[in-house]
Amino acid sequence: MSHPVEPSRTTMPTAAIPTPADGRIFHPKPALPAPIDSVGKRAWLKTNLFSSPLNTLVSMTLLALLAWAIPPLLDWLFISANLSGQTQAACTGDGACWVFIKVWLQPLVYGSYPDASLWRVNLSLILLAAVLSSPYWLPRQLRNKVDILLLLAFPFMAIILLDGRLLGLEYVSTAYWGGFSLNLFLASASIILGMPLGFSWALGRRSQMPMARSICVILIEFFRGVPVLALFFMGSVMLPLFFPEGTNVDKLLRVWIVLTLFMAGYMAEVYRGGFQAIPSGQYEAAAAIGLSYWQTTLLVILPQVIKISMPNILATAVMLFKNTTFLMIIGIFEVLSTAQNALTNSSWLGGFSTEAYLFVAVVYWICCFSMSMVATRIERKLDTSHQS
């Protein structure tokens, strides 16, 4: 049986593009740039600084103030400043006397720690930097376990190294510890131990057991409600009364205990705010898959609480770090106390308080700004929002 013959498939000729009679072909012109009044620096200045007569007046006033203040300030800080020399006689110009900071730099950083043992302070600072940066260099599978252990062990490692007796090194009394390194050690040790302690107090405040809840509420409200200066005096004067007779507890240890409890009281309220922001569905979902109370708390709730509370955690840590300057009132020679002691030295009575306090302020600002940058990076890393 013969099949019908299919018609051959031939390509239809395409119609030719018509061209003008003179043979010219149309070519589109490139897109024009945006008007200079809508993009670029000129547009930004117009929108943000000179958008109205009032904004123009305010901007011009501020620019005039900056033009009046900045040149003399730069001249005092750098151009006319005294940088070389070892005595007050070297400060002859009208600028800042950075010779004062250079001569007193070691006491400002290390206090009265012996020169031959300064390597122990430097090693402790390196350990602190290594512990804080461990999430960046530890393998991913070890971060959550080893990082926490390193953080909790650091305060005790630093104490053993600085004290020296357990390592067979020369004993250095805490009376010689001081300077900015002491501020760093006290603040970091108090923050490291105060955060888990505050978390336990926050859990106790939410507990269904009346005794545990009452104790945690009393501790939290006491350490949040009493001024830190009063706590320092209580730790320096009253705390030894609670120890057995004849027991001599080092003053620096008492201050560390007070700072840790103070940090724990504030952190407990920070964590409580984070707990309240967690929806009940998280607890129900964890219970549905069979997680225990501690598994739910540590694996499901705690990461979300830290994520939510990170800005408040940073604010509390910065507050505690700056509060370490109050230690000068109870006779501990931290950086601000050392600066004031240098200003009363008979060889430097020329009035260098501006340089001293400016140096302390800049050092504290650098540390607090670095903490803010680290916290911001952690926030971005923990951010799980889906942004288009």
Secondary structure, 3 states (H helix, E strand, C coil): CCCCCCCCCCCCCCCCCCCCCCCCCCCCCCCCCCCCCCCHHHHHHHHHCCCCHHHHHHHHHHHHHHHHHHHHHHHHHHHCCECCCCCHHHCCCCCCEHHHHHHCHHHHHHECCCHHHHHHHHHHHHHHHHHHCHHHHCCHHHHHHHHHHHHHHHHHHHHHHHHCCCCCCCCCCHHHECHHHHHHHHHHHHHHHHHHHHHHHHHHHCCCCHHHHHHHHHHHHHHHHCCHHHHHHHHHHHHHHHCCCCCCCCHHHHHHHHHHHHHHHHHHHHHHHHHHHCCHHHHHHHHHCCCCHHHHHHHHHHHHHHHHHHHHHHHHHHHHHHHHHHHHHHCCCEHHHHHHHHHCCCCCCCCCHHHHHHHHHHHHHHHHHHHHHHHHHHHHHHCCCCCC
